[in-house]
Amino acid sequence: MTPIAHIRSFFPTKFGIPRQSNIVEGLEARIVFEPEFRNAEALRGIESYDYLWLIWQFSENVRQEWSPTVRPPRLGGNKRMGVFATRSPFRPNALGLSSVRLVRVDWHTPEGPQLCVEGADLMDGTPIFDIKPYVAYTDSHPDARSGFANPPEMGLLEVAVPDDLLSLLPADLHRPLHVVLANDPRPSYHNDPERVYVLPFDKYEVGFVVDEGSLKVVRIVKIL
C-alpha cells in the first residue's frame, strides 16, 4: 500500500498522544496529501460529512514478527490479552483506525487541498493509507459492549501553568496544551507524585508533575 497523506499534529513522539481518537476535544491536526493525491476532485462532497475514518500505519511499531498476545496499558501492563481483542499498536500489519471530526477543508494551500480535523490520536508524520466517511446509521453502536476498554472513571485533571512559563508558548498553543494535560498524558498505571514527566508538544518540551488530581507544569523548553 502507498500512503495517500501524512498527518501534522502536535505530537512529535508517542508520549502524550491521546489514548483513543476523539477523547481530547478541540485538538486539531492537518491531513496533508502526497503530491499525486493533491486533487480537489478526490475530496468532492467530503464537506457533507461531520466525521471521517482514517486508516493509517503505526509507523513506529512496524515489526517482522508478531505476538498473539499483548499487555494493554489500560490493564496495568501486567495482564495479557489477545492482540485482536485490543487496539494495541503491536499488530501483524501495524494498522490503525481512527474516527476524527472534520473541521473544514482548506482548498487552497501551497501543498494543495488539506483537511483540518479534530480528535486525532496520531503522531506527527504518521502515514495515512485511506480516508472514508463516517456514516452514523451504520457506524454508531452506542449500546455495544466495550470489553475492558470502557471509559475511564477518573475525571479531568486540574491544570496549573505559571504565567511566566505559559508566556513561552505561542498563544495558539495555550488551549491545545491545556486540553492534552487535563486528559492526563501519563501511562494509565503511573502514579508517582515525585516524578517529572516530559511531554514533547509541537516544538516544545513540557515538564509536569501530578499529585492527587492536580497537574502542575514546572518547565517549558523550546526544542532546538
GROMACS elastic network, one bead per residue, 0.5 to 0.9 nm:
[ bonds ]
;  ai    aj funct       b0    kb
    1   129     6  0.70655   500
    2   127     6  0.89097   500
    2   128     6  0.86822   500
    2   129     6  0.64426   500
    3     6     6  0.73849   500
    3    33     6  0.87106   500
    3    34     6  0.75320   500
    3    56     6  0.82074   500
    3    57     6  0.89291   500
    3   127     6  0.55876   500
    3   128     6  0.53222   500
    3   130     6  0.76424   500
    4    32     6  0.87192   500
    4    33     6  0.58613   500
    4    34     6  0.55409   500
    4    35     6  0.86614   500
    4    36     6  0.80623   500
    4    37     6  0.62370   500
    4    38     6  0.89946   500
    4   127     6  0.75883   500
    4   128     6  0.59845   500
    4   129     6  0.54570   500
    4   130     6  0.66537   500
    4   131     6  0.88536   500
    5    31     6  0.64471   500
    5    32     6  0.53959   500
    5    34     6  0.50431   500
    5    35     6  0.87864   500
    5    37     6  0.78369   500
    5   126     6  0.84927   500
    5   127     6  0.60055   500
    5   128     6  0.51355   500
    5   129     6  0.70129   500
    5   130     6  0.82063   500
    6    30     6  0.84587   500
    6    31     6  0.59225   500
    6    32     6  0.54848   500
    6    33     6  0.64257   500
    6    34     6  0.74522   500
    6    56     6  0.89232   500
    6   124     6  0.80162   500
    6   125     6  0.53901   500
    6   126     6  0.53946   500
    6   128     6  0.54931   500
    6   129     6  0.87526   500
    7    29     6  0.68886   500
    7    30     6  0.56593   500
    7    32     6  0.60608   500
    7    33     6  0.85882   500
    7   122     6  0.73513   500
    7   123     6  0.76338   500
    7   124     6  0.58508   500
    7   125     6  0.52339   500
    7   126     6  0.55726   500
    7   127     6  0.68227   500
    7   128     6  0.72968   500
    8    11     6  0.84518   500
    8    29     6  0.56480   500
    8    30     6  0.50973   500
    8    31     6  0.63846   500
    8    32     6  0.72885   500
    8   122     6  0.86248   500
    8   123     6  0.78260   500
    8   125     6  0.58492   500
    8   126     6  0.79064   500
    9    12     6  0.76256   500
    9    27     6  0.88193   500
    9    28     6  0.73096   500
    9    30     6  0.67280   500
    9    31     6  0.89274   500
    9   120     6  0.81329   500
    9   121     6  0.88590   500
    9   122     6  0.71616   500
    9   123     6  0.63737   500
    9   125     6  0.76570   500
    9   202     6  0.74836   500
   10    17     6  0.87993   500
   10    27     6  0.86957   500
   10    28     6  0.84575   500
   10    29     6  0.74520   500
   10   123     6  0.76614   500
   10   124     6  0.65442   500
   10   176     6  0.86831   500
   10   200     6  0.83025   500
   10   201     6  0.53913   500
   10   203     6  0.81384   500
   11    14     6  0.69177   500
   11    15     6  0.77463   500
   11    16     6  0.72414   500
   11    17     6  0.64495   500
   11   122     6  0.76836   500
   11   123     6  0.51564   500
   11   124     6  0.53877   500
   11   199     6  0.87109   500
   11   200     6  0.65102   500
   11   201     6  0.54138   500
   11   202     6  0.59372   500
   12    15     6  0.85901   500
   12   123     6  0.60647   500
   12   124     6  0.52188   500
   12   125     6  0.79801   500
   12   200     6  0.64334   500
   12   201     6  0.68170   500
   12   202     6  0.65268   500
   12   203     6  0.81770   500
   13    16     6  0.78606   500
   13    17     6  0.79936   500
   13   123     6  0.62821   500
   13   124     6  0.74960   500
   13   199     6  0.86729   500
   13   200     6  0.66180   500
   13   201     6  0.84300   500
   14    17     6  0.58529   500
   14    60     6  0.84842   500
   14   122     6  0.84092   500
   14   123     6  0.61715   500
   14   200     6  0.88835   500
   15    18     6  0.88955   500
   15   185     6  0.72245   500
   15   186     6  0.78121   500
   15   187     6  0.86116   500
   15   198     6  0.85714   500
   15   199     6  0.65539   500
   15   200     6  0.73581   500
   16    19     6  0.83438   500
   16   180     6  0.75268   500
   16   181     6  0.84235   500
   16   184     6  0.80817   500
   16   186     6  0.67541   500
   16   187     6  0.85594   500
   16   199     6  0.61957   500
   16   200     6  0.76825   500
   16   201     6  0.82591   500
   17    20     6  0.84650   500
   17   120     6  0.88293   500
   17   121     6  0.57925   500
   17   122     6  0.68203   500
   17   123     6  0.68286   500
   17   180     6  0.82792   500
   17   185     6  0.69773   500
   18    21     6  0.67714   500
   18    22     6  0.83185   500
   18    23     6  0.69892   500
   18    24     6  0.66669   500
   18   119     6  0.84352   500
   18   120     6  0.78883   500
   18   121     6  0.52214   500
   18   122     6  0.81471   500
   18   180     6  0.75621   500
   18   183     6  0.80125   500
   18   184     6  0.88818   500
   18   185     6  0.70303   500
   19    23     6  0.77489   500
   19   121     6  0.68395   500
   19   185     6  0.83865   500
   20    23     6  0.61451   500
   20    24     6  0.84717   500
   20    98     6  0.77328   500
   20   119     6  0.85522   500
   20   120     6  0.80900   500
   20   121     6  0.59403   500
   21    24     6  0.74737   500
   21    97     6  0.89485   500
   21    98     6  0.57207   500
   21    99     6  0.61395   500
   21   100     6  0.66004   500
   21   118     6  0.88654   500
   21   119     6  0.53494   500
   21   120     6  0.52042   500
   21   122     6  0.84158   500
   22    25     6  0.62140   500
   22    26     6  0.89211   500
   22    27     6  0.86804   500
   22    98     6  0.85361   500
   22    99     6  0.71820   500
   22   100     6  0.63556   500
   22   101     6  0.77485   500
   22   118     6  0.72515   500
   22   120     6  0.64857   500
   22   121     6  0.76879   500
   23   119     6  0.66659   500
   23   120     6  0.89370   500
   23   121     6  0.88325   500
   23   183     6  0.82879   500
   24    27     6  0.62182   500
   24   118     6  0.85314   500
   24   119     6  0.58083   500
   24   120     6  0.83769   500
   24   121     6  0.87384   500
   24   179     6  0.65868   500
   24   180     6  0.66416   500
   24   183     6  0.69956   500
   25    28     6  0.85529   500
   25   118     6  0.70922   500
   25   119     6  0.59270   500
   25   176     6  0.88864   500
   25   179     6  0.73202   500
   25   180     6  0.89407   500
   26   118     6  0.61198   500
   26   119     6  0.68755   500
   26   175     6  0.82493   500
   26   176     6  0.68634   500
   26   179     6  0.75644   500
   27   117     6  0.83313   500
   27   118     6  0.53816   500
   27   119     6  0.55741   500
   27   120     6  0.74529   500
   27   175     6  0.85846   500
   27   176     6  0.56022   500
   27   177     6  0.86941   500
   27   179     6  0.74905   500
   27   180     6  0.79227   500
   28   103     6  0.83435   500
   28   116     6  0.67991   500
   28   117     6  0.55741   500
   28   119     6  0.65284   500
   28   120     6  0.73282   500
   28   176     6  0.79664   500
   29   115     6  0.83576   500
   29   116     6  0.58951   500
   29   117     6  0.54359   500
   29   118     6  0.62260   500
   29   119     6  0.79457   500
   29   120     6  0.67959   500
   29   122     6  0.89452   500
   29   124     6  0.88339   500
   30   114     6  0.67086   500
   30   115     6  0.56271   500
   30   117     6  0.60982   500
   30   118     6  0.86604   500
   31   114     6  0.56536   500
   31   115     6  0.50346   500
   31   116     6  0.64729   500
   31   117     6  0.75365   500
   31   128     6  0.85304   500
   32    38     6  0.85180   500
   32   111     6  0.72565   500
   32   112     6  0.79988   500
   32   113     6  0.76611   500
   32   114     6  0.53645   500
   32   115     6  0.71227   500
   33    36     6  0.79845   500
   33    37     6  0.58596   500
   33    38     6  0.56481   500
   33    39     6  0.88648   500
   33   111     6  0.76768   500
   33   112     6  0.75073   500
   33   113     6  0.75677   500
   33   114     6  0.68679   500
   33   115     6  0.88875   500
   33   128     6  0.89188   500
   34    37     6  0.54444   500
   34    38     6  0.63789   500
   34   111     6  0.85981   500
   35    38     6  0.53481   500
   35    39     6  0.85805   500
   35   111     6  0.77876   500
   35   112     6  0.80937   500
   36    39     6  0.76348   500
   37    40     6  0.86437   500
   37    42     6  0.77345   500
   38    41     6  0.88755   500
   38    42     6  0.80910   500
   38   111     6  0.75785   500
   38   112     6  0.53670   500
   38   113     6  0.62572   500
   38   114     6  0.84232   500
   39    42     6  0.56403   500
   39    43     6  0.75167   500
   39   112     6  0.74292   500
   39   113     6  0.72775   500
   40    43     6  0.54174   500
   40    44     6  0.66435   500
   40   107     6  0.72432   500
   40   112     6  0.79182   500
   40   113     6  0.62589   500
   41    44     6  0.51431   500
   41    45     6  0.89376   500
   42    45     6  0.88250   500
   42    46     6  0.88530   500
   43    46     6  0.54667   500
   43    47     6  0.81825   500
   43   105     6  0.88567   500
   43   113     6  0.84278   500
   44    47     6  0.78127   500
   45    48     6  0.58563   500
   45    49     6  0.80529   500
   46    49     6  0.58276   500
   46    50     6  0.87456   500
   46    52     6  0.88646   500
   46   102     6  0.88232   500
   46   105     6  0.84787   500
   46   133     6  0.74868   500
   47    50     6  0.74419   500
   47   102     6  0.77566   500
   47   103     6  0.89491   500
   47   104     6  0.72346   500
   47   105     6  0.71555   500
   49    52     6  0.72937   500
   49   101     6  0.87626   500
   49   102     6  0.73338   500
   49   133     6  0.65443   500
   49   134     6  0.71864   500
   49   135     6  0.79927   500
   50   100     6  0.85760   500
   50   101     6  0.57855   500
   50   102     6  0.54496   500
   50   103     6  0.77328   500
   50   133     6  0.83785   500
   50   134     6  0.76352   500
   50   135     6  0.89847   500
   51    99     6  0.65203   500
   51   100     6  0.54621   500
   51   102     6  0.53838   500
   51   103     6  0.87783   500
   51   117     6  0.86539   500
   51   133     6  0.64545   500
   51   134     6  0.51899   500
   51   135     6  0.79021   500
   51   136     6  0.89084   500
   52    98     6  0.81661   500
   52    99     6  0.55075   500
   52   100     6  0.54133   500
   52   101     6  0.63330   500
   52   102     6  0.66531   500
   52   117     6  0.87599   500
   52   131     6  0.67107   500
   52   132     6  0.57289   500
   52   135     6  0.84390   500
   53    97     6  0.68451   500
   53    98     6  0.56245   500
   53   100     6  0.65120   500
   53   130     6  0.81933   500
   53   131     6  0.56762   500
   53   132     6  0.50416   500
   53   133     6  0.59125   500
   53   134     6  0.58010   500
   54    96     6  0.79011   500
   54    97     6  0.56654   500
   54    98     6  0.51901   500
   54    99     6  0.62445   500
   54   100     6  0.74846   500
   54   128     6  0.68361   500
   54   129     6  0.77437   500
   54   130     6  0.60943   500
   54   132     6  0.66880   500
   54   133     6  0.88592   500
   55    95     6  0.69907   500
   55    96     6  0.57937   500
   55    98     6  0.68211   500
   55   127     6  0.89609   500
   55   128     6  0.59488   500
   55   129     6  0.55740   500
   55   130     6  0.51659   500
   55   131     6  0.63729   500
   55   132     6  0.82623   500
   56    59     6  0.85305   500
   56    94     6  0.84831   500
   56    95     6  0.56674   500
   56    96     6  0.50536   500
   56    97     6  0.64233   500
   56    98     6  0.82332   500
   56   122     6  0.87151   500
   56   126     6  0.71589   500
   56   127     6  0.58194   500
   56   129     6  0.52858   500
   56   130     6  0.70897   500
   56   131     6  0.89763   500
   57    60     6  0.84761   500
   57    61     6  0.86023   500
   57    62     6  0.83229   500
   57    89     6  0.89511   500
   57    93     6  0.82369   500
   57    94     6  0.56795   500
   57    96     6  0.56561   500
   57    97     6  0.86928   500
   57   126     6  0.67074   500
   57   127     6  0.58811   500
   57   128     6  0.65648   500
   57   129     6  0.74849   500
   58    61     6  0.54380   500
   58    62     6  0.66618   500
   58    89     6  0.60782   500
   58    90     6  0.81536   500
   58    91     6  0.88215   500
   58    93     6  0.87762   500
   58    94     6  0.51246   500
   58    95     6  0.59202   500
   58    96     6  0.63564   500
   58   122     6  0.86138   500
   58   123     6  0.88791   500
   58   126     6  0.73059   500
   58   127     6  0.82583   500
   59    62     6  0.58166   500
   59    94     6  0.73364   500
   59    95     6  0.86953   500
   59   125     6  0.89466   500
   59   126     6  0.64496   500
   59   127     6  0.72175   500
   60    89     6  0.88965   500
   60    94     6  0.89819   500
   60   126     6  0.87984   500
   61    89     6  0.65684   500
   61    90     6  0.62151   500
   61    91     6  0.82891   500
   61    94     6  0.66140   500
   62    89     6  0.88798   500
   62    90     6  0.77532   500
   62    91     6  0.82435   500
   62    92     6  0.84418   500
   62    93     6  0.75300   500
   62    94     6  0.58603   500
   63    66     6  0.70156   500
   63    90     6  0.80551   500
   63    91     6  0.84108   500
   63    92     6  0.77609   500
   63    93     6  0.83842   500
   63    94     6  0.79933   500
   64    92     6  0.81376   500
   65    92     6  0.73213   500
   66    69     6  0.88272   500
   66    90     6  0.72140   500
   66    91     6  0.63981   500
   66    92     6  0.54499   500
   66    93     6  0.88897   500
   67    70     6  0.69634   500
   67    82     6  0.88259   500
   67    83     6  0.74501   500
   67    90     6  0.79491   500
   67    91     6  0.77345   500
   67    92     6  0.79758   500
   68    81     6  0.84018   500
   68    82     6  0.58249   500
   68    83     6  0.55388   500
   68    84     6  0.80197   500
   68    91     6  0.86491   500
   68    92     6  0.89634   500
   69    80     6  0.58481   500
   69    81     6  0.52632   500
   69    84     6  0.83491   500
   70    77     6  0.87107   500
   70    79     6  0.81574   500
   70    80     6  0.53078   500
   70    81     6  0.55815   500
   70    82     6  0.63784   500
   70    83     6  0.56828   500
   70    86     6  0.81222   500
   70    88     6  0.72314   500
   70    90     6  0.75747   500
   71    74     6  0.86114   500
   71    75     6  0.74735   500
   71    76     6  0.79925   500
   71    78     6  0.61532   500
   71    79     6  0.56139   500
   71    81     6  0.63867   500
   71    82     6  0.88685   500
   71    83     6  0.87979   500
   71    88     6  0.83076   500
   72    75     6  0.55380   500
   72    76     6  0.69787   500
   72    77     6  0.54089   500
   72    78     6  0.78783   500
   72    79     6  0.72075   500
   72    80     6  0.71280   500
   72    81     6  0.72747   500
   72    86     6  0.73530   500
   72    87     6  0.83869   500
   72    88     6  0.67725   500
   73    78     6  0.80508   500
   73    79     6  0.89043   500
   73   187     6  0.68030   500
   73   188     6  0.63416   500
   73   189     6  0.68943   500
   74    77     6  0.70329   500
   74   148     6  0.79166   500
   74   149     6  0.74785   500
   74   187     6  0.82561   500
   74   188     6  0.60345   500
   74   189     6  0.73766   500
   75    78     6  0.67114   500
   75    79     6  0.62343   500
   75    80     6  0.86108   500
   75   148     6  0.79039   500
   75   188     6  0.83668   500
   75   189     6  0.79466   500
   76    79     6  0.71451   500
   76   187     6  0.87628   500
   76   188     6  0.70120   500
   76   189     6  0.51039   500
   76   190     6  0.86806   500
   77    80     6  0.79092   500
   77   189     6  0.75935   500
   80    83     6  0.88319   500
   81    84     6  0.83963   500
   81    85     6  0.66779   500
   81    86     6  0.71605   500
   82    85     6  0.51645   500
   82    86     6  0.67943   500
   83    86     6  0.54001   500
   83    87     6  0.74933   500
   83    88     6  0.67712   500
   83    90     6  0.77783   500
   83    91     6  0.67994   500
   83    92     6  0.89718   500
   84    87     6  0.74565   500
   84    88     6  0.84900   500
   84    91     6  0.82038   500
   85    88     6  0.88430   500
   85   147     6  0.85674   500
   86    89     6  0.89732   500
   86   148     6  0.89746   500
   86   149     6  0.84685   500
   87    90     6  0.85908   500
   87    91     6  0.86517   500
   87    96     6  0.80314   500
   87    97     6  0.89980   500
   88    91     6  0.68239   500
   88    96     6  0.89972   500
   89    94     6  0.61377   500
   89    95     6  0.75738   500
   89    96     6  0.73519   500
   90    93     6  0.84484   500
   90    94     6  0.62789   500
   91    95     6  0.72128   500
   92    95     6  0.83043   500
   98   119     6  0.89780   500
   98   120     6  0.70847   500
   98   121     6  0.73304   500
   98   122     6  0.86322   500
   99   119     6  0.78813   500
   99   120     6  0.74739   500
   99   134     6  0.73368   500
  100   117     6  0.61524   500
  100   118     6  0.57477   500
  100   119     6  0.53533   500
  100   120     6  0.56854   500
  100   121     6  0.87460   500
  100   134     6  0.87766   500
  101   116     6  0.86672   500
  101   117     6  0.54058   500
  101   118     6  0.50285   500
  101   119     6  0.64982   500
  101   120     6  0.82713   500
  102   105     6  0.78753   500
  102   115     6  0.71793   500
  102   116     6  0.63321   500
  102   118     6  0.65189   500
  103   115     6  0.77196   500
  103   116     6  0.54740   500
  103   117     6  0.51377   500
  103   118     6  0.65142   500
  104   114     6  0.87057   500
  104   115     6  0.62674   500
  104   116     6  0.53915   500
  104   117     6  0.71613   500
  105   113     6  0.70271   500
  105   114     6  0.59420   500
  105   116     6  0.61410   500
  105   117     6  0.88361   500
  106   109     6  0.68028   500
  106   112     6  0.84066   500
  106   113     6  0.56174   500
  106   114     6  0.51941   500
  106   115     6  0.62559   500
  106   116     6  0.72710   500
  107   112     6  0.67232   500
  107   114     6  0.63536   500
  107   115     6  0.84137   500
  108   111     6  0.80102   500
  108   112     6  0.58626   500
  108   113     6  0.56481   500
  108   114     6  0.79892   500
  109   112     6  0.50647   500
  109   113     6  0.61845   500
  109   114     6  0.73268   500
  110   113     6  0.85576   500
  111   114     6  0.76887   500
  117   120     6  0.71052   500
  120   123     6  0.88013   500
  122   125     6  0.82680   500
  122   126     6  0.63520   500
  123   126     6  0.56679   500
  124   202     6  0.88248   500
  128   131     6  0.77558   500
  134   138     6  0.86239   500
  134   139     6  0.66516   500
  134   140     6  0.88720   500
  135   138     6  0.59039   500
  135   139     6  0.56109   500
  135   140     6  0.77388   500
  136   139     6  0.51273   500
  136   140     6  0.51685   500
  136   141     6  0.87121   500
  137   140     6  0.61787   500
  137   141     6  0.85615   500
  138   141     6  0.78864   500
  141   144     6  0.55555   500
  142   145     6  0.86672   500
  145   150     6  0.82374   500
  146   149     6  0.54173   500
  146   150     6  0.55289   500
  146   151     6  0.88223   500
  147   150     6  0.66402   500
  149   152     6  0.81991   500
  150   153     6  0.87674   500
  151   154     6  0.88488   500
  152   155     6  0.79092   500
  154   157     6  0.86790   500
  154   213     6  0.89533   500
  155   182     6  0.88214   500
  155   183     6  0.80648   500
  155   213     6  0.84696   500
  156   159     6  0.88943   500
  156   181     6  0.87637   500
  156   182     6  0.51722   500
  156   183     6  0.54607   500
  156   184     6  0.74026   500
  156   213     6  0.78380   500
  157   181     6  0.74281   500
  157   183     6  0.64397   500
  157   184     6  0.66198   500
  157   210     6  0.86262   500
  157   212     6  0.88489   500
  157   213     6  0.51483   500
  157   214     6  0.54341   500
  157   215     6  0.63206   500
  158   181     6  0.87138   500
  158   182     6  0.62966   500
  158   213     6  0.63720   500
  158   215     6  0.58996   500
  158   216     6  0.83144   500
  159   178     6  0.68647   500
  159   181     6  0.68284   500
  159   182     6  0.60058   500
  159   213     6  0.89640   500
  159   214     6  0.61378   500
  159   216     6  0.59265   500
  159   217     6  0.77955   500
  160   178     6  0.87921   500
  160   214     6  0.77649   500
  160   215     6  0.62378   500
  160   217     6  0.63330   500
  161   164     6  0.84138   500
  161   165     6  0.67257   500
  161   166     6  0.61821   500
  161   178     6  0.86355   500
  161   215     6  0.86550   500
  161   216     6  0.61274   500
  161   217     6  0.51637   500
  161   218     6  0.77027   500
  162   165     6  0.54503   500
  162   166     6  0.62087   500
  162   167     6  0.87171   500
  162   216     6  0.83612   500
  162   217     6  0.72417   500
  162   218     6  0.80162   500
  163   167     6  0.60568   500
  163   168     6  0.88917   500
  164   167     6  0.53702   500
  164   168     6  0.71158   500
  165   168     6  0.54520   500
  165   169     6  0.76032   500
  165   217     6  0.80913   500
  165   218     6  0.80244   500
  165   219     6  0.66210   500
  165   220     6  0.61174   500
  165   221     6  0.89790   500
  166   169     6  0.56730   500
  166   170     6  0.84820   500
  166   171     6  0.86453   500
  166   174     6  0.72891   500
  166   220     6  0.79663   500
  167   170     6  0.73916   500
  167   171     6  0.80127   500
  168   220     6  0.71895   500
  168   221     6  0.81165   500
  168   222     6  0.83615   500
  169   172     6  0.81667   500
  169   173     6  0.64608   500
  169   174     6  0.69524   500
  169   204     6  0.82012   500
  169   220     6  0.81892   500
  169   222     6  0.87166   500
  170   173     6  0.56315   500
  170   174     6  0.71066   500
  171   174     6  0.54620   500
  171   175     6  0.81430   500
  172   175     6  0.69576   500
  172   176     6  0.77125   500
  173   176     6  0.54154   500
  173   177     6  0.59787   500
  173   178     6  0.84957   500
  173   202     6  0.85891   500
  174   177     6  0.54659   500
  174   178     6  0.62535   500
  174   179     6  0.88075   500
  175   178     6  0.50547   500
  175   179     6  0.61819   500
  175   180     6  0.86764   500
  176   179     6  0.51897   500
  176   180     6  0.62684   500
  176   181     6  0.87057   500
  177   180     6  0.51651   500
  177   181     6  0.61419   500
  177   182     6  0.84907   500
  177   201     6  0.76667   500
  178   181     6  0.52376   500
  178   182     6  0.59991   500
  178   183     6  0.86884   500
  179   182     6  0.51922   500
  179   183     6  0.64475   500
  180   183     6  0.54078   500
  180   184     6  0.68752   500
  180   185     6  0.67503   500
  181   184     6  0.51915   500
  181   185     6  0.61522   500
  181   208     6  0.89335   500
  181   215     6  0.75072   500
  182   185     6  0.81282   500
  182   214     6  0.88391   500
  182   215     6  0.76844   500
  184   187     6  0.82796   500
  184   188     6  0.84049   500
  184   210     6  0.87460   500
  184   215     6  0.82838   500
  185   188     6  0.83464   500
  185   199     6  0.79632   500
  186   189     6  0.80901   500
  186   190     6  0.64836   500
  186   191     6  0.85339   500
  186   197     6  0.77542   500
  187   190     6  0.55215   500
  187   191     6  0.87932   500
  188   191     6  0.81819   500
  191   195     6  0.86923   500
  191   210     6  0.78583   500
  191   211     6  0.80457   500
  192   195     6  0.55663   500
  192   196     6  0.88045   500
  192   209     6  0.84593   500
  192   210     6  0.75256   500
  192   211     6  0.77424   500
  193   196     6  0.81487   500
  193   209     6  0.63015   500
  193   210     6  0.54038   500
  193   212     6  0.80564   500
  194   209     6  0.70043   500
  194   210     6  0.80487   500
  194   211     6  0.82953   500
  195   208     6  0.83616   500
  195   209     6  0.62523   500
  195   210     6  0.80575   500
  196   207     6  0.60935   500
  196   208     6  0.54313   500
  196   209     6  0.50822   500
  196   210     6  0.82609   500
  196   218     6  0.82146   500
  197   206     6  0.80375   500
  197   207     6  0.54666   500
  197   208     6  0.53501   500
  197   209     6  0.62943   500
  197   210     6  0.86959   500
  198   205     6  0.62554   500
  198   206     6  0.54594   500
  198   208     6  0.65355   500
  199   204     6  0.82286   500
  199   205     6  0.55257   500
  199   207     6  0.62970   500
  199   208     6  0.79849   500
  200   203     6  0.73606   500
  200   204     6  0.58467   500
  200   206     6  0.63083   500
  200   207     6  0.88355   500
  200   223     6  0.85223   500
  201   204     6  0.52351   500
  201   205     6  0.59325   500
  201   206     6  0.69490   500
  202   205     6  0.81422   500
  202   223     6  0.88357   500
  203   221     6  0.87366   500
  203   222     6  0.59491   500
  203   223     6  0.54022   500
  203   224     6  0.79074   500
  204   220     6  0.66752   500
  204   221     6  0.55361   500
  204   223     6  0.51198   500
  204   224     6  0.86674   500
  205   219     6  0.80301   500
  205   220     6  0.56785   500
  205   221     6  0.52073   500
  205   222     6  0.62457   500
  205   223     6  0.65400   500
  206   217     6  0.69779   500
  206   218     6  0.77817   500
  206   219     6  0.58915   500
  206   221     6  0.66385   500
  206   222     6  0.88086   500
  207   216     6  0.86184   500
  207   217     6  0.58049   500
  207   218     6  0.55378   500
  207   220     6  0.62764   500
  207   221     6  0.84554   500
  208   215     6  0.67016   500
  208   216     6  0.54624   500
  208   218     6  0.52865   500
  208   219     6  0.70469   500
  209   214     6  0.83382   500
  209   215     6  0.57044   500
  209   216     6  0.55009   500
  209   217     6  0.66200   500
  209   218     6  0.72955   500
  210   213     6  0.68375   500
  210   214     6  0.56071   500
  210   216     6  0.64699   500
  210   217     6  0.89461   500
  211   214     6  0.53967   500
  211   215     6  0.65750   500
  211   216     6  0.85647   500
  212   215     6  0.84476   500
  217   220     6  0.77283   500
